[in-house]
Amino acid sequence: MTTLKEQIIDLLEDNHPNELARLTGEDEDTCLKIVHELLSKDPNDWEPERSGDIWAIYGKNFSGEWIDENGNYLGFDTRREAMEYIKETFK
């Protein structure tokens, strides 16, 4: 029997994290919290990027946006705020 985490690992190869709840039948928060567990915790893998009116944190060498431990995508007013978050989160 495949665990939800294993199922999410497989689904992430071809799907965006926002589609996981629909594809698994689980709630979105649970799916995104599992995605958080799978994300690289190396601060060198992440960088702030402008996304419309906010700054978000994206992978440098892979496609993906940072999802925090609560299953949330984060937005910052400035690049500096995003950089501080990266420094504090990956201590």
C-alpha positions in Angstrom: 0.0 0.0 0.0 1.4 3.4 -1.0 1.6 6.1 1.6 0.3 9.6 1.0 3.9 10.9 1.1 5.0 8.4 -1.6 1.9 9.2 -3.7 2.8 13.0 -3.5 6.4 12.3 -4.4 5.2 10.6 -7.6 2.6 13.2 -8.4 5.1 16.1 -8.0 7.0 14.8 -11.0 4.3 16.0 -13.3 2.0 18.2 -11.2 2.0 21.5 -9.3 1.6 21.3 -5.5 -1.7 23.1 -5.8 -3.2 20.1 -7.7 -2.3 17.5 -5.1 -5.4 17.8 -3.0 -7.6 17.2 -6.1 -5.4 14.3 -7.3 -5.2 12.5 -3.9 -8.6 13.4 -2.4 -6.8 14.7 0.7 -7.2 18.2 2.1 -4.9 20.9 0.6 -3.2 21.8 3.9 -2.1 18.2 4.5 -0.7 17.9 1.0 1.2 21.2 1.2 2.7 20.3 4.6 4.0 17.1 3.1 5.5 19.1 0.2 7.2 21.3 2.8 8.8 18.1 4.3 10.2 17.2 0.9 11.7 20.7 0.0 15.4 21.3 0.2 16.4 22.9 3.5 19.7 24.3 2.0 19.5 28.1 2.0 21.7 28.1 -1.1 18.9 26.4 -3.1 16.5 29.4 -2.6 16.3 33.0 -3.7 13.8 35.8 -3.7 12.1 36.7 -6.9 9.6 39.3 -7.8 6.1 37.9 -8.4 3.8 40.7 -9.3 3.6 43.2 -6.4 5.4 40.9 -3.9 8.6 39.0 -3.5 8.4 35.2 -3.2 11.0 32.5 -2.6 11.8 30.2 -5.5 14.2 27.4 -6.1 17.4 28.5 -7.8 18.1 25.3 -9.7 14.7 23.7 -9.8 11.1 24.8 -10.4 9.3 25.4 -7.2 8.1 28.0 -4.7 8.9 27.7 -1.0 6.0 26.4 1.1 6.3 26.9 4.8 5.7 24.3 7.6 2.0 25.4 7.7 1.5 24.6 4.0 1.5 28.3 3.0 3.2 30.1 0.1 4.8 33.3 1.4 4.9 36.8 0.0 7.1 39.7 1.2 7.0 43.4 0.6 10.7 43.7 -0.1 13.6 41.5 -1.3 15.4 42.2 1.9 12.5 40.7 4.0 12.6 37.6 1.9 16.3 37.3 2.3 16.0 37.7 6.1 13.3 34.9 6.1 15.7 32.6 4.3 18.5 33.4 6.7 16.3 32.8 9.8 14.5 29.8 8.5 17.6 27.8 7.4 19.8 28.4 10.5 
